[in-house]
């Protein structure tokens, strides 16, 4: 048979899915075994709000199942424009808002617009897995910039600037961060924009977890952008517990309407119409379920910290998202990916190995706080404590 494009062989597999799929197989093979603590996938454990489901059902009942404009139905784009103005302090016109199949497509589409084969893109390390996967699929080179404990898990701007070459075309920023749960302050974001401006880089901002911050304010990069270099990916998946519905949106710099219309037609044509009406109900409807979810995750964070503190295990105290970044370097012997699989077999607890998010994640694990308190207590309670904490 013919060979695939060589660049496809360079796309790394997901280390998160490796653990998740093994856990799923264990459950399937042992029908009565429902005791695996699933702390590995970033899946909200709260139901979708009733008014969102009702909007989707109504769309199907009324046969609203046709093609829509490439960018989305007009009421939804208008509602997002108002939301961006009110909540994100971003002033845009409707032609800058494009509905996508989740933030996953939004991020990929932004990269396809600004990267060519051989280009370089700066990606956070640790960072969300698809940043690197997307770059490889396009034929670009992902260049990691390290987010390390000694810098408070914020970019070392001097090291970041030193990694820029004549082939660098874009900078990816993720705040609130998956996997870290860190939230960049306004000054850090301004510094990153200044760096991008000095080197004439595009900026792709992943703001999927915008509604989940704790004791701090989320700042949208585009609200600080003065020269139209920021693409922003948003999602309804985590906010409204709609992960399987697959609706997000990409906010572009000005003047890209014709280009977006063409690339959107080639890539997806449009997002499914019933899903768009559900998205509209989510955005303009009652947000009490979002507030309840945030408090649920905050309470779970308290449970998790209590368990880890008692064991003397180090972690990053998150200010956003619904993850906990935990240091297991005392137990993993330099291979956290294999350790996570062994931990799953031995303790029936599924966690994401930090190395799945980049080399800087070696020795760390990511735990999803969207779980029951019982699963968190059992799962985190099974983590081995540092030797110093047990004497």
C-alpha positions as CSV (number, residue, x, y, z in Angstrom):
1,X,0.0,0.0,0.0
2,X,1.2,3.6,-0.5
3,X,3.0,5.3,2.4
4,X,1.5,8.0,4.6
5,X,3.0,11.5,4.7
6,X,6.3,11.2,6.6
7,X,5.4,14.0,9.1
8,X,2.5,11.8,10.4
9,X,5.0,9.4,11.9
10,X,6.3,12.3,14.0
11,X,3.0,13.0,15.8
12,X,3.3,11.7,19.4
13,X,0.6,9.5,20.9
14,X,-1.3,10.8,23.9
15,X,0.1,9.5,27.1
16,X,-3.2,10.5,28.8
17,X,-5.2,8.2,26.6
18,X,-2.7,5.3,27.2
19,X,-3.7,5.3,30.9
20,X,-7.3,6.0,30.3
21,X,-7.8,3.2,27.7
22,X,-6.0,0.7,30.0
23,X,-8.3,1.7,32.8
24,X,-11.3,1.3,30.5
25,X,-10.2,-2.2,29.5
26,X,-9.8,-3.2,33.1
27,X,-13.3,-2.1,33.8
28,X,-14.7,-3.9,30.7
29,X,-12.9,-7.1,31.4
30,X,-14.1,-7.2,35.0
31,X,-17.8,-6.2,34.7
32,X,-18.2,-6.0,38.4
33,X,-15.1,-3.9,38.8
34,X,-16.4,-0.4,39.1
35,X,-14.0,0.7,41.7
36,X,-11.3,2.3,39.5
37,X,-10.8,5.9,40.6
38,X,-10.8,7.8,37.2
39,X,-8.7,10.9,37.9
40,X,-7.1,10.9,34.4
41,X,-9.4,12.6,31.9
42,X,-10.5,16.2,32.0
43,X,-14.2,15.4,32.0
44,X,-16.7,17.4,34.1
45,X,-18.6,15.2,36.5
46,X,-21.7,17.4,36.6
47,X,-24.7,17.1,34.3
48,X,-25.5,19.6,31.5
49,X,-28.0,22.2,32.6
50,X,-31.6,21.3,31.7
51,X,-32.2,24.5,29.6
52,X,-29.2,23.5,27.4
53,X,-30.5,20.0,26.7
54,X,-34.0,21.4,26.1
55,X,-32.6,23.8,23.4
56,X,-30.9,20.9,21.7
57,X,-34.1,18.7,21.8
58,X,-36.2,21.6,20.5
59,X,-33.8,22.1,17.5
60,X,-34.2,18.4,16.6
61,X,-37.9,18.4,17.0
62,X,-38.3,21.5,14.8
63,X,-35.9,20.0,12.2
64,X,-33.3,22.6,12.6
65,X,-30.8,20.3,11.0
66,X,-29.5,22.2,8.0
67,X,-26.3,23.8,6.9
68,X,-25.6,27.1,8.6
69,X,-23.3,29.9,7.6
70,X,-19.7,28.8,7.9
71,X,-19.2,31.0,11.0
72,X,-22.3,29.9,12.8
73,X,-25.9,31.0,13.1
74,X,-26.3,34.8,13.6
75,X,-27.9,34.8,17.0
76,X,-25.1,32.7,18.5
77,X,-22.3,34.8,17.0
78,X,-24.1,38.0,18.3
79,X,-24.4,36.5,21.7
80,X,-20.7,35.6,21.8
81,X,-19.8,39.1,20.6
82,X,-21.7,40.5,23.6
83,X,-20.2,38.0,26.0
84,X,-16.7,38.9,24.8
85,X,-17.4,42.6,25.3
86,X,-18.9,42.1,28.7
87,X,-16.8,39.3,30.2
88,X,-13.5,39.3,28.3
89,X,-13.2,43.0,27.5
90,X,-12.6,42.2,23.9
91,X,-14.3,44.3,21.2
92,X,-14.8,42.5,18.0
93,X,-17.2,42.4,15.0
94,X,-19.1,39.2,14.1
95,X,-16.8,38.4,11.3
96,X,-14.1,37.7,13.9
97,X,-16.1,35.0,15.6
98,X,-16.1,31.4,14.1
99,X,-17.9,28.5,15.6
100,X,-15.7,25.4,15.7
101,X,-15.9,21.7,16.6
102,X,-14.6,22.3,20.1
103,X,-11.6,24.3,21.0
104,X,-9.6,21.4,19.5
105,X,-10.5,22.5,16.0
106,X,-10.1,26.2,16.9
107,X,-6.5,25.6,18.0
108,X,-5.8,23.5,14.9
109,X,-7.3,26.0,12.6
110,X,-5.4,28.9,14.1
111,X,-2.2,26.9,13.6
112,X,-3.0,26.0,10.0
113,X,-3.5,29.7,9.3
114,X,-0.1,30.9,10.6
115,X,2.3,27.9,10.2
116,X,3.9,26.4,7.2
117,X,6.0,23.3,7.0
118,X,9.4,24.0,8.5
119,X,8.2,26.9,10.7
120,X,8.6,26.8,14.5
121,X,6.0,27.4,17.1
122,X,6.7,28.1,20.8
123,X,4.6,25.8,23.0
124,X,4.3,25.6,26.8
125,X,6.0,22.7,28.6
126,X,4.2,21.3,30.4
127,X,1.4,22.1,28.1
128,X,-1.8,20.6,26.5
129,X,-0.9,17.6,24.3
130,X,-2.5,18.8,21.1
131,X,-0.3,21.9,20.8
132,X,2.6,19.6,19.9
133,X,0.5,17.2,18.0
134,X,-1.0,19.9,15.8
135,X,2.4,21.3,14.9
136,X,3.7,17.9,13.8
137,X,0.6,17.3,11.7
138,X,1.1,20.6,9.9
139,X,4.8,19.9,9.4
140,X,6.0,22.6,11.8
141,X,8.4,22.2,14.7
142,X,7.1,22.7,18.2
143,X,9.7,24.4,20.4
144,X,8.9,24.0,24.1
145,X,9.3,26.8,26.6
146,X,9.7,25.5,30.1
147,X,7.3,26.3,33.0
148,X,9.2,25.2,36.1
149,X,8.7,25.4,39.9
150,X,11.7,27.7,40.4
151,X,9.9,30.3,38.2
152,X,6.5,29.8,39.8
153,X,5.4,27.8,36.7
154,X,5.5,31.1,34.7
155,X,7.6,31.6,31.5
156,X,11.2,32.6,32.0
157,X,11.0,35.4,29.5
158,X,14.8,35.6,28.9
159,X,15.0,31.8,28.1
160,X,11.9,32.1,26.0
161,X,13.3,34.9,23.9
162,X,16.6,33.1,23.5
163,X,14.7,30.2,21.8
164,X,13.3,32.4,19.1
165,X,14.9,31.9,15.6
166,X,14.3,33.2,12.2
167,X,11.8,30.3,11.6
168,X,9.7,31.1,14.7
169,X,6.2,32.2,13.6
170,X,3.9,31.8,16.6
171,X,3.7,31.6,20.4
172,X,1.0,29.5,22.1
173,X,-0.2,30.7,25.6
174,X,-2.5,28.7,27.8
175,X,-4.1,30.4,30.9
176,X,-5.7,29.0,32.9
177,X,-3.4,26.1,32.2
178,X,-4.1,22.5,31.4
179,X,-2.3,20.7,33.1
180,X,-0.9,23.0,35.7
181,X,-3.9,25.0,36.9
182,X,-1.8,28.1,36.9
183,X,-3.2,31.5,35.8
184,X,-1.0,34.2,34.3
185,X,-1.3,37.7,35.7
186,X,-1.9,40.7,33.5
187,X,1.8,41.8,33.6
188,X,3.0,38.4,32.5
189,X,0.6,38.5,29.6
190,X,1.7,42.0,28.6
191,X,5.3,40.8,28.7
192,X,4.5,37.9,26.4
193,X,2.7,40.3,24.0
194,X,5.6,42.6,24.0
195,X,7.9,39.8,23.2
196,X,5.7,38.7,20.3
197,X,5.6,42.2,19.0
198,X,9.4,42.6,19.1
199,X,9.8,39.4,17.0
200,X,6.6,39.8,14.9
201,X,5.0,36.6,16.1
202,X,1.4,35.5,16.0
203,X,-0.1,34.6,19.4
204,X,-2.5,31.7,19.9
205,X,-4.3,31.9,23.3
206,X,-6.0,28.8,24.7
207,X,-8.6,30.1,27.2
208,X,-10.8,27.0,27.6
209,X,-10.9,27.2,31.4
210,X,-11.8,30.9,31.5
211,X,-14.7,30.4,33.9
212,X,-12.8,28.3,36.5
213,X,-10.5,30.5,38.5
214,X,-10.0,30.7,42.3
215,X,-9.1,33.9,44.0
216,X,-7.8,35.6,40.8
217,X,-9.2,37.1,37.6
218,X,-8.9,35.6,34.2
219,X,-7.4,38.1,31.7
220,X,-7.9,37.5,28.0
221,X,-4.8,38.1,26.0
222,X,-6.8,39.7,23.1
223,X,-8.0,42.4,25.5
224,X,-4.4,43.6,25.7
225,X,-3.6,43.2,22.0
226,X,-3.1,46.5,20.2
227,X,-1.9,45.3,16.8
228,X,-4.1,42.3,15.8
229,X,-1.8,39.4,16.4
230,X,-3.9,37.3,18.8
231,X,-6.1,34.3,18.0
232,X,-8.2,33.1,20.9
233,X,-9.7,29.6,21.3
234,X,-12.7,29.3,23.6
235,X,-14.8,26.2,24.4
236,X,-18.2,25.4,25.8
237,X,-17.1,21.9,26.7
238,X,-15.7,22.3,30.2
239,X,-17.8,25.4,31.2
240,X,-21.2,23.8,30.5
241,X,-20.3,20.1,30.8
242,X,-20.8,19.7,27.1
243,X,-17.6,17.9,26.2
244,X,-19.3,15.4,23.8
245,X,-21.3,18.1,22.1
246,X,-18.1,19.5,20.6
247,X,-18.7,23.3,20.3
248,X,-16.1,26.0,20.7
249,X,-15.2,29.2,18.9
250,X,-12.2,30.9,17.5
251,X,-11.8,34.7,17.7
252,X,-9.5,36.0,15.1
253,X,-7.7,39.3,14.4
254,X,-9.5,41.7,12.2
255,X,-9.8,41.3,8.4
256,X,-9.7,37.5,8.2
257,X,-13.4,36.9,7.3
258,X,-12.9,35.8,3.7
259,X,-9.9,33.6,4.6
260,X,-11.8,32.0,7.5
261,X,-14.9,31.4,5.4
262,X,-12.8,29.5,2.9
263,X,-10.8,27.4,5.4
264,X,-13.9,26.7,7.5
265,X,-15.7,25.4,4.4
266,X,-12.8,23.1,3.5
267,X,-12.4,21.8,7.1
268,X,-15.9,21.4,8.5
269,X,-18.3,23.5,6.5
270,X,-20.1,24.3,9.8
271,X,-20.9,23.1,13.3
272,X,-24.0,20.9,13.6
273,X,-27.0,23.2,13.8
274,X,-28.7,21.6,16.9
275,X,-25.4,22.0,18.8
276,X,-25.3,25.7,17.9
277,X,-28.8,26.3,19.4
278,X,-27.7,24.4,22.5
279,X,-24.6,26.6,22.7
280,X,-26.8,29.8,22.4
281,X,-28.9,28.6,25.3
282,X,-25.8,28.0,27.3
283,X,-24.3,31.4,26.7
284,X,-27.4,33.5,27.2
285,X,-29.2,31.3,29.8
286,X,-28.9,30.8,33.5
287,X,-25.3,30.4,34.7
288,X,-26.0,29.0,38.1
289,X,-24.9,25.5,37.1
290,X,-21.5,27.0,36.1
291,X,-21.2,28.7,39.5
292,X,-22.1,25.4,41.2
293,X,-19.6,23.5,39.2
294,X,-16.8,26.0,40.1
295,X,-17.7,25.6,43.8
296,X,-17.8,21.9,43.5
297,X,-14.3,21.9,42.0
298,X,-13.1,24.3,44.7
299,X,-14.4,22.0,47.4
300,X,-12.8,19.0,45.8
301,X,-9.5,20.9,45.7
302,X,-9.8,21.4,49.5
303,X,-10.3,17.6,49.9
304,X,-7.3,16.9,47.7
305,X,-5.0,19.3,49.4
306,X,-5.9,17.9,52.8
307,X,-4.9,14.4,51.7
308,X,-1.7,15.5,50.1
309,X,-0.7,17.8,52.9
310,X,-1.1,14.9,55.4
311,X,1.2,12.8,53.3
312,X,3.8,15.5,52.8
313,X,3.4,15.4,49.0
314,X,4.4,18.5,47.1
315,X,1.9,20.0,44.5
316,X,1.2,23.3,42.7
317,X,-1.7,25.1,44.4
318,X,-3.9,25.8,41.4
319,X,-5.6,29.2,40.7
320,X,-7.6,27.9,37.8
321,X,-9.0,25.0,35.7
322,X,-9.9,21.8,37.6
323,X,-6.6,19.9,37.8
324,X,-3.9,19.3,40.5
325,X,-0.2,19.1,39.4
326,X,1.5,16.7,41.9
327,X,5.2,15.9,42.3
328,X,5.7,12.2,42.3
329,X,9.4,12.3,41.4
330,X,10.3,10.6,44.7
331,X,8.5,7.4,43.5
332,X,8.6,7.3,39.7
333,X,12.3,6.5,39.1
334,X,12.6,8.8,36.1
335,X,9.7,7.2,34.1
336,X,6.4,8.6,35.3
337,X,4.5,7.2,32.3
338,X,5.3,3.6,33.2
339,X,4.8,4.3,36.9
340,X,1.3,5.6,36.2
341,X,0.4,2.3,34.4
342,X,1.8,0.3,37.3
343,X,0.0,2.5,39.8
344,X,-3.3,1.8,37.9
345,X,-2.7,-2.0,38.0
346,X,-1.7,-2.0,41.7
347,X,-4.0,0.6,43.2
348,X,-6.8,0.8,40.6
349,X,-6.3,4.6,40.4
350,X,-6.0,6.3,37.0
351,X,-3.9,9.5,36.8
352,X,-2.2,11.3,33.9
353,X,1.6,11.1,33.7
354,X,3.2,14.5,33.6
355,X,5.5,13.5,30.8
356,X,2.4,13.4,28.5
357,X,2.5,17.2,28.7
358,X,6.2,17.6,27.9
359,X,9.6,16.7,29.1
360,X,9.4,19.2,32.0
361,X,6.5,17.1,33.3
362,X,8.6,14.1,34.1
363,X,8.1,13.0,37.7
364,X,4.8,14.8,38.0
365,X,1.2,13.7,37.6
366,X,-2.0,15.5,36.7
367,X,-5.1,14.7,38.7
368,X,-8.6,15.8,37.6
369,X,-10.6,17.3,40.4
370,X,-13.9,16.7,38.6
371,X,-14.6,13.5,40.6
372,X,-16.3,12.4,43.8
373,X,-14.7,13.3,47.1
374,X,-14.5,9.6,47.9
375,X,-12.6,8.8,44.7
376,X,-10.2,11.7,45.4
377,X,-9.6,10.6,49.0
378,X,-9.0,7.0,47.9
379,X,-7.0,7.8,44.8
380,X,-4.7,10.4,46.4
381,X,-4.5,8.5,49.6
382,X,-2.9,5.7,47.6
383,X,0.0,7.9,46.4
384,X,3.3,6.9,48.0
385,X,4.6,9.6,50.4
386,X,8.2,10.9,50.3
387,X,10.4,8.9,52.7
388,X,10.9,12.0,54.9
389,X,7.2,12.3,55.4
390,X,6.9,8.7,56.7
391,X,9.5,8.7,59.4
